[in-house]
Structure formats: C-alpha cells, structure tokens
Amino acid sequence: MRSVLPWARCCIAAVALAAAGCAWPALTADTPWGAVLLLALLHAGCEQLTRWRIGGERGPRSMASFYPVVLTGVFLLSPAAAALVAVPGALAAQVEQRPAAPRRIWRAAQLAVSAWAGATVYAAAGSAGASGPPAFPGALLPAGAAALAFCLVLTVLDGCILACAERLPLRRSWHGLFLRSLAPTGVHALAGLMTAVLWRSSYGPVAALLVLLPMYVSYWVFAQYHRERAAHQATIRALVQAVDIKDEYTRGHSERVGEASVLIARELGMADARVEVLRFAGILHDVGKLGVPTRLLRKDGPLTDEERRIIELHPEYGHEMVRGIGFLGEARSAILHHHERLDGSGYPYGLQGRQIPEFARVVAVADAFDAMTSTRSYRRGRPVGEALTELERCAGRQFDPRMVWALVRALGRHSLRTAVTADEGGKNVPSPRSAPQAPTGSAQ
C-alpha cells in the first residue's frame, strides 16, 4: 500500500477528528500536565527504541505495540488527558512504509481514541482515577473492563483501516483481531495497573516507572525470539521450495518426512526443543539435491553407476549448504548421514550402528517410509501396512529397530499424509496395524 486510498483517507480523518474531540476537554480542565508529559515522554522513548541496536540487534517493530505506558495513563488520568499520552510518540514513531504522515496520524488517533475509551470505562466502573490511588486489588475489575474496552476499540479501528486500505470485507478484516490482541493487552494492563498503584503511593512516579523496565526488557526478548523464529522458518521454506521446484517427482516429500520424524521423536520422548530441530532435519534432509544436475533427478529410466554416485553426493552437498546455519544444530548431522545403514553399507561414510547420529537414524526411517508410500510417475505407492512390514524386515540391518518401532507405535494412534506426488493431492492414512511391543536389543 504505497498510496492511501480515498476511503482510507476518510477513515483516518474521521478517527483523527474523534481523537481531537476526545482530547479537547483536557485543554480546558485542571489537567495534571506533569504526569501527562512524563508518560508521553516515556511512551515516545519506547517508540524510539525500535530504531536502536541492542546487542547488535535492532528492536523488533512489534515493540511499538508496548502498551503499559498508555494503560498507566488510562488508570491515572482523566479520559481526555489519557488520550494525549500516546500522541507525541506515535507522531514521531518510525514508519517503514510510505507515505509516512497518514500512518503516523492514524496511529496517534487510534491510540488516543482507544485510551479515551479505556479511561472512560475505568472511571465509570467506580475507580478512584486521578483523584486518588487505585484501590488495589479492588481496582482489578475496573482495570479489566478498561483493558477490554481499550483492546476492543483498538482492534475495531484496525479492522476498519484494513478494510478501507486493502478493500476487504469488514468481517474478514476483523476476523481474529480481537482474540489475538486480548491476551497481550491483558498482560500490559496488569503492568500498567501496578505502575499506577505505585505512582499514587508514597513511593512516587520514579518507583512506578521502574516496574516497566523489567517488563520492557522481557517484551524485547520475547519479540526478538519470535522475529528470529520467523526468520528461521522463512529460511527453511525457501530451501524446501527450491528443492521441490528442482525435483518435481518428490514435491512435498520433505514436509512429510519432517512430519514423520516428529511422530517418531515424540514416541521416543524427546524434549520439545529437540523435536523442533529434528523437524528441521526431516524437512531439509534432501536440500543437497540442489547441487545435483536436474536431468538426473528427473530421469525416468534406470540410473547408471556413475549417475548413482553423483546423486549419492547430495548428503555432503546438503551438509555444506547448511553448515553455517547455527540454529539447525543436530539437524546438520542428520542431513549428512540419513543414508547411512546400521550394517555399514550406506553412504557417504559407511558408518555402523551407534556411529550413526540419532537424528540421522530417525530421518532414515521417516524418509524410507514416505518414499515407499508415495506414488511417483514410475510406480504406485505401497499401502501403509506393507511399508511398515518392509521397515521391520530391514530393521537391524538398514534401520534402527527402535526408530521403526516408534514409527509403528505412532501410526497406531495418529494419521500421516501419504501417497502424495507432484500431480496428486495428499490424504491422511491411518496405520491399520495395532501398536507392537518394544523390540529387544535395539540399536542405540
């Protein structure tokens, strides 16, 4: 949205006029300007911190939605004064898209109207407001109502501008906005209420503002984590998409191997952090095919010995591609060794038994299962039960029996997408077998 559409301009103008009307009484009333100025400066500082680098990282843009300062004004000030708290910071905030002026005006007006609504509900609910300290914990109920009103108005306005700017139906633009915003706003409201209680206590504003510091740091870390996680997911999606485009016969194979690997990992009782990394391993296990000539990947007839040796280099290619991606951790060893066999006849290094990393042994089973149950242009996929029987037959020589057992057990309780090719849609196929007992003498 590089230009603002007429309907969006009308929406911005209407909300800006409403914000001016909400704040106007503060100019003619006995307003505590010292408190308004201090809170406005603090909120503006929070907005500006998104431009700074801390520990080499720029603050996530989501930090601009740090509402405890605004909600502190809601609990301390009159509705008109509360509407002024967010205005300076929003007008001076960093804007990545152009035109910047309408976006800044919109943000300032939206927060002003939302704060006014929250403060109005807070006063109507029987709180002491600016005349005295909030009666904690009696102020929890009015504060909850105020936070609900603040969140509701904020999300309604968000939906309206989205509908006007993107020409979406209102129902679609509002869908899920309120529920997604409710929990974060509730947490911010608690911080704002604690700040307001301390502000009006004998400890004064300085002690009150110290409450916000640890919460701001926590929010920074949390937002940074989610930004990094989104970047990780985008990196993996790009790599997998590149593989799927190049090797059309196995399109979707990587995602399904990731799903099967997660089922095995959960059956083995792995920690959630390792399960997530193992999912990455399953998804990226064939990324080295980007280094294999496309003509070999798409060849319909049998491969020559020389062509097979070239294709068997893909685990090493894949390991070289991802070795610098730190968040993959153990997944890199699975990418390199998922074609090793317990009897030492695999590749690229002929590892045996426990020499093969655990993640590689998991991905090997998941990979073989999906390969057997997926229909390709040159053959039809096997039924799930037949594929599991083949895995059990090869357990101890090619596959780790413990991983095979875990997959059979998992498929006894869950379904898994199978029989998918570039030309066919996927389907969920539950295992027709009952879960067996754990095998003895499993390779570790």
N, C-alpha and C positions, 0 to 999 in steps of 0.2 A: 504494500500500500504506500506508494511513493507520493501520491497526491491524496488530498482529503476530499471525498465525495460530498456533494451538496447536502445530502441527508445527514452525513456525519457532522458537517459544519453546523447545521441546525441543532443537532443533538448537543454538541459542545457548547454552543451559545446558550441554549436553554439551561443546561446544568450550571454554566458559569453565572448566569443571572440568578439562578436559585441559590448558588453559593453566596453571591453578594448579598442577597436578601437575608440569608441565614446569619451572616457575619455583621450586618449593618448595626443591629442593636448594641453590639459591643462598643461602637464608637460613641454612643450617646449615654452609656450606662457607666456605673462605677466598676470598671474592669481592672483586675489586678495585672497591670501591664508587665510588671516584673516577672511574674510566673509565666505569662504568655510568651514573653521574649525569651526566657531561659529555655522553655520547652521547644519553642520554634528553632532556636539555635541548635539545640541537641538533635532535633529531628533532621535539620539541614545537614548537620555533621554526619549523621548516619547515612544520608543520601550520598554525600560526597565521598564516603569511604569506599564506595564501589569503584572509584577511579584509582584508588591507591593499590600498591602492591605490598602484600604482607607475606613474608617468607618466599618472595619471588613470584607469588600468585596474585593476580588481580581479583578483587572481590567479585563474587558471583552477582549477576544482575538481580537475582531474586532477593538480595539483601535490601533492595529498595523497598520491599514489602515488609519492613520491620516496623510493626505497628504498636509496640508497647508505649512508645513516647506519645503517640497520638491518643492512645486509650488512657494514658495517665491524665492528659488534658480533659478527656471525657469525664473522668471521675473527680477531677479537681475544680473545673471551671464551669461557668455558665455555658449553655449551648452555643451562644453567639461567640464567646471567647474561645471555646473548644474548636470552633470551625476555623479559627485563624492559625492554629498551631502548625498544621501541615502545609500551609500555603507557601511560605518562603522556600522551604526545602524542595517542594515539588516544582516550583517555578525555576529553581536553579539546578535541578537534577540533570544528570547525564542522559541524553536521548540518542540512541543508536540509529534510529530511522529518521528520515526526513519526510515532510517538514517538521522541525522540532517545536516551533512555537505552539501550534494547536495541540500537540501531545502534552506539552508541559501545562498548558491552560487546563486541558481536560483532567490531568492527574490532580492538579491543585483543587479544581472544582469538585471532582468526585470525592476526594478525601474530606473536603470541607463539609459537603452535604452529609456524608456518612458520619463524620464526627458529631455534627449538629444533631442528627437523628439519635445517635447513641447517647449523647448527653441529655437530650430531651427525655428519652425513656428512663435514664438513670434518675433524673430529678423527679419524674412522675412516679417512680417506684418507691419513693419515700426516703431516698438517701439524703445525707446532710449536704452534699455538694460543696460549693465554695464557702459556705457559712461555717463549716466545722469539719473535723476529721471524719472520714468514712468510718462507720461503726463496724469494725471487723470483729467477728466473722459475719455479723448481720448484714454487711454490705454485699455478701456473695450473691444473693439472689438478685438484687437490683443490678449488680455488675454483670451477672449472666444475661439478664434481659437487655442491658445496654450493648453487650458484645454481640448478642443475637441481632439486634437492630442494626448495628454498625456493619456486620457481615452481610446482612440481607440487602441493605441499601447499596453497599459496595458491589455485590455480585449482580444485582438488578441493573445497575448502571453499566457494569462491564458487559453484560449481555446486550444492552441497548446499543452501545457504541460498536460492538462487534457486528450486530445485525445491520446497522447503518453503514459501517465501513466495508463489510465483506458481502453485503446483500444476502444475508442469511435469514431464514425464518426465525422469529423470536424464540420459538420453542426449542429450536436446535441451538441457537446461540446461548440460551440459558441452561441447557442440559448439563447437569452435573456440577455447575459452577459453585452453587451454594454449599453442597455437601463436601466438595473438595476444599473449600475455604474455611469451613466451620471449625475443624479441629485446630489448625494453626492459629486462627483468630482467638479461640478459647484459651490457648496457652499464652498468647500475647496479652490477653485481657487479665489473666492472673498476675502476670508480671506488672502490668500497668496498675492493677489494684494494690499490689504490695508497695509499689513506688508511691502511690497516692497516700496510703496509710502512713508510711514513714515521713512523707513530705509534711503532713499536717501534725506529726508527732513532735516531741521535744527534740528529736534528732535533726530535724530540718531537711531542706532540699538537698544538701550535699550528700548526706547519708542515703537519701532516697535514690539519687542518681546512681550510687554505687550498686544498687540492685540490678540496674540494667546492664552493667559491664559484663558480668559472667554470662548473662543470657545472650548478649550480643556476640560474645566470643563463641558460645555454644552454637548459636544460629549460623555463624560464619563457617564453623567446622562442618556442620550438618549440610549446609548449602554447597560447600566445596566438595564434600563426599558425593553428593548427588550429581554435581556437574562432572566430576571425574568418572563416575559410573556411566553417565550418559555418553561421555566421550569413548569409554571402553566399548560400550555396546555399538556405537556408530562405527568404530574401527573394525569390529568383528563382522558386522553386517556388510561392510564394504568388501572385506576379503572374501566372505562366503558368496556374495553376489558375483564377484569376479570369477570364482571357481565355477559357479553354476552356469554362468554365461559361456564359459570356455568348454565345459564338459556337460553338454545338454542331456546325455544319457543318464546322468546321475543327479539331475537337478532335484533339490530338496533332500538329497541323501545326507548332507552334512547336518542339517537341522534334526533329522530323525535319529542320527547316531548320537547327537547331543542329548536328545530326549531319552533314548535307551540307556545311555551312560548314567544319566541322573537316576533312573529307576534302579540300576544296579548299585549305585553309590548309596542310595537311601536304604536299600535292602541290607547293605553291609554296615549300616550305622555310621557312615562318615559324617563329620561335622559339616554344618551348612556352608562354611567358608570353602571347604574342600570340594563340596558338591558343586558350588558355583564355578570353581576353577576347572573341575572335571567336565562340566557342561561346555566350557570354552574349548577344552581339549577335543571333545567329540565333534563340536561344530567345525573346528579348524584342522582336523586330522588330515584332510586332503588338500590343504592350502598349497602344498608343494606342487600340485598339478599345474599351477600357473607357470612353472618352469619346464613343463613337458610339452613338446610340439602338439598342437591341436589335432593334426592329422592322425596321430597315434591314439589320442583319446577318443576320437570319433570313428576309428577304423571298424568296419563291420566284420571283416574276416579275421582269421586267427593271426596272432602276432608272431613275428619271427623271434628267434632267441635274442637278436640284437635289439629289437624293438622292446622286448620284455625287459631287458636290462636297463634300457633308457627309462621306462616307466617306473622301474623299481628304485630309481634315484629320487622319486618325489618325496619320500620322508626326509631325506637330507636337504633337499631344496626347501621344504617347508620349515625345517628347523632353522635354517639360515635366515629365512624371511622373518621369523618371529623372535629370534634370539634376543633382540634388543627391546622387546615389549615386556617391560618388567612385571606388569600385573598378571601375566599369564602363569608365572611360577612353574608349578609342576606340569602344567599343560604342555610345556615345550618338550619335556621328555616323552610324553605320550605321542606327540606329533612325530618325533624321531623314531620311536620304537614300536608303533602299533602293528607293524607287520612281522615282528619277531615271533618265534614259536617256542613253546616250552622245551621241545626236543632239540633246539638249536638249529633247525633247518630254515629259519626265517631270515629276513633281511632288515636293515642293511648290515648288521654286525654279527649275526648268528648267536645272539645271547640265549642263555638257557635258564629255565626255572626262575628262581628269585633274583637272578641278574636283571631280569626284565622289570622295569619300574611298574608299580601297582597301577598307576593311571593307564599305562600302555596296555596292561592285561585287561583292564575294563573296556577300553575303547576297542581292542581287538575283537572281543565278543560282540559288542554292540554293532561294530562295523560289519562283521560276518553275518549277523542276524538280519540286518537291514538289506544287505546285498542278496541274501537268499530269498527274502520275502518280497523283494521289489521286482516288478515286471519291467523288463527292458525291451528294446526294439528287437533283440535277437533271441529272447526267451521269456517265458512267463515265470512269475514269482512262485515260490513254493508256499504251501499252506503253513501257518504258524507252527502247528504241531510237528510237521515234518522238519521244519527248520530247527526246532528245539531238539528233536531227536538226533539230527546231524551234529549239532553242537555238543550234545552229550557223548556221541560216538567219538568225537575228536578231542574230548576233554582229557587232559593229562598228557597228550602228545602235542597238540597245536594250541589248545586253550587252557587257561587256568580253571580247573573244576569248580573252584569256589566262585568265580565270576559267572560261570554257566549256571550254577545252582541259584545264584542270586537273581539272574535274569528270569529263570523259570519260575522262581517263587514270586517275583514281582509281577510277572504276566498272569499269574494265577489270581491276582487281585486287581490289576489295572489293565487298561487297554492302551494300545500303542498304534500310531499311524503306520500303516504298511502298504505295500503294493502300489507305490506312487512312482510315476515316471514323469518325464517332461510333457507327455501327452495325456496323462490321466490324472484325475483328481484323487486325493487321498481318502482313506477310510479308516476308521478305528476298528481294529480287530482284536477282540479279547482272546487270550490263550484258552484253548479248550481243555487244557490239562489241569489236573489238581497239583497243588504245590508239593514237591517231594521233600524228603528229609535231607538234611545237610550231608554231603558226602564225607567220607573219612579220607584222611591222607591228602587233603587238598594242598596244592602248591601255594605258597605264600608269596 
